[in-house]
Amino acid sequence: MRTRLLFSAVLATATIGSVAWGEPKREEHREAEHHEEHREAEHHEAEHHEAEHHEAEHREAVRHDEHHEAVARHWSREAPPAMRVERHDERRNGYVWVGGRWNWNNNRYEWVGGSWAAERRGYHWREPRYELRDGEYVYLEGGWDVMRPVGAPPAIREERWEERHGYLWIRGHYDWRDGAYAWVGGHYERERPGYRWREPRWELRDGVYVSVDGGWDAAQ
């Protein structure tokens, strides 16, 4: 009898010990999953803000160009003189050389010398020019244009990932940054019942490749 009681006590102690050991392990696992989800959410939010920033810069550049096209132009019936050859120092890091131009002022052309301008990431400088329209030379202001790819993006990279309950793996894709394709790694997102994920893609339009964003579409 005493032997059976001693065995029961030992068994109960081992069971309690295993439960006490297992609970911290499960808690640590849940905490690790929580931290990983938090990091993924921060990563996704950072990419979203960066995309919004690039889109805002693009809209501002378009508004700037439209303004100069409609307002800041002048014209003359005389053709402008040949462009002057300007000498300048070697290219400065972070700057772009903006060449000089002829301005029509007080019924004559006046030369305005070139200068260095701060570089804008993802844009290239469009030189000002004169165009002959209906017998008049119209001056079109220079400006910053978004650099767009003319070559197809590279093949999608293979990524390693594991099935995760309640989550969908969003595979990586190529973005266009600073005049070159840049790989953006995949990530997990929570599944959305009744929706399916549409992957981002590149489409060839008028000789350039345009990025079409991915997103969640209602399942049909």
N, C-alpha and C positions, 0 to 999 in steps of 0.2 A: 504493500500500500504506500509506504513512504517512498518507495522507488518510483511508483507511478506519479505521485505528487511532485517529486523532484523533476521528473522528465517533463511534466506539464509546465512547470515553472520555467524551465530552460526554453521550451518551445515558445511559450508566450513572450519571453524576453527577446528571443531571436526575431519573432514576428514584429514586435513593436519596433525593434531596431531597424528592420528592413523597411518598415513604413516610414519611420523617421528619416531614414537615409534617402528613400525614394522621393519624399515630398520636396526637399531642397533641390534635388536634381530636376524634377519637373518644373519647379519655380524658376530655376536658372535657365531652363530651356525656353520657357515662356518669355522671360525677360530678354533673352538673346534674340528671339523672334521679334519682340517689340522694337528693340534697338535697330534691327535690320530693316524692318518696315519703315521706321522713322528716317533712316539714312536714305532709303529708296525714295521716300516722299520728298525729302530735301533735294535729292538729285533731280527728280522730275520737275520740281518747282523751279530750280535754278535754270534748267534747260528751257522751261516755259518763259521765264523772265528774259532770258537771252534772246529767244526768238522774237518776243515782243519788242525788245530794244532794236534789233535789226530791222524789223518791220517799221518801227517809228522813224528810224533814220532814212529808210527808203521813201516813206511818205513825205518827209521833210525835203529830201532831195528833189522829189517830183514837184512839190509845190514851189520850190526855189526855181527850178527850170521853167515851169509854166509861167511864173511871174516875169522872168526875164524875157521869155519868148513873146509875151503879150505887151510888156510895158517898156523894159529897158533896152530898146533897140532904136537905132537911127538909120538914116539912109542918105544916099547921095547918087547923083547921076554920073559922077566920076568914079572910075575904078580906083581902088586903093593902090598905093605903091607896093612894090615888092617887099616882102618881109625882111627885116634886118637880121643879120647874123649876130647873135649876142654871145659874149663869152662870160662864163660863170664858173665858180669853183666846182670841185667834184661834189657829187650828190651828198647831201647831208642826211644823216640817219634820222628818219622820222619826218622828212620834208620832201616835197615835190617841186621841181622847177616849173613855174608858170611863165611861159614865154611872153614877150612883149606883143603889142598890137597897135594898129592904127585906129585912132578915134577921129570921127568927123566932127569938128568943132569950129564954129565961126566961119563956116563955108570953106574949110580947108582941113586936110588930114594932118593930125598931130600924133607923133609917136609917143607911146607910153611904154616905158621899159619894163622888162620882166622882173619877177621877184620869187622868193621861196615861199611856199605855202605849207602849212601843217598837213601831213598826210592823213587821209581818212581811210581807216581799215575797211576793206571790202568795196572801195570805190576807186575810180580812176578819173583823172582830170580831162575834160573835154575842152579843147582849145576854142576860143572864139573865132568867128569867121564872118565873111561877107558872102551873101548869096544874091545873084542877079535875079530880080523878080519884076517883071513888067517894065523893064528898062531902068530900074533903080537898084542900086547896090544896098541891100539891107544888112545891117550889122546884127548878128546873133551872139549874145553874150555866152561866155564859157560857163562851165559848171561841173559838178561832180555827178558821174553816172555810176550806177550799180554795176559791178563786175559780174557778168553772167557766164556760165560755162557753155562752150560750144562743142565740147567732147562729152561722150557718154560717161556716166559714173562707173567706177570699177565694180567687179562682181561682189555680191554680198558675202561678207566673211562668215565662216562657220563659228558658232559659239557653243560652248558647253553650258547646259543648264539642266535642272532636275524638275520633275513634276512637283507642284506644291498645291495642296488642297486649298481651294477658294481663290487661287491666283492664276493669272494668265501670263505667260512669258511673251513679252513684246520684243521681238528680235531687233538688233541694231540696224542702223541705216547710215547712208552717207549724207552729210550736210555740205553746204558750200560756204566756206569761210575764208576771208582774206585772199580770194582769187584761187582757191584750190579746194579739192574735195577733202573733207575731214570725216573720219569715222566716229559715229556716236554709238556707244555700246548699248546692248539691250538691257532690259530691266523688267521686274515683275510689277503687275498692276492687279488690283482686286477685280475679280470677275463681276460683271454687271449682268444679272439675269435679264433676258429679253433683248440683249444687245450683242453685237459681234464687232470685233476689232478690224478696222480697215487700215492696212499697212500704208505708210507713206511711199511715194513713188516719184520718179522723174519722167517728165513728158517733153518731147521735142516739139517746140513751137517756134515757127518763124526762124529756124536756124539756131536757136539756143535752147538749152535744157532748163526747164522750169520745175521747181520742187512743188509737189502737191502733198500737203500735210496728211498724216493719218488721223484717225479718230474713231469714235464709237458710233455705229449705225444701228438703228432698230432692226432686229431680226424679223424676217418676213416668213 
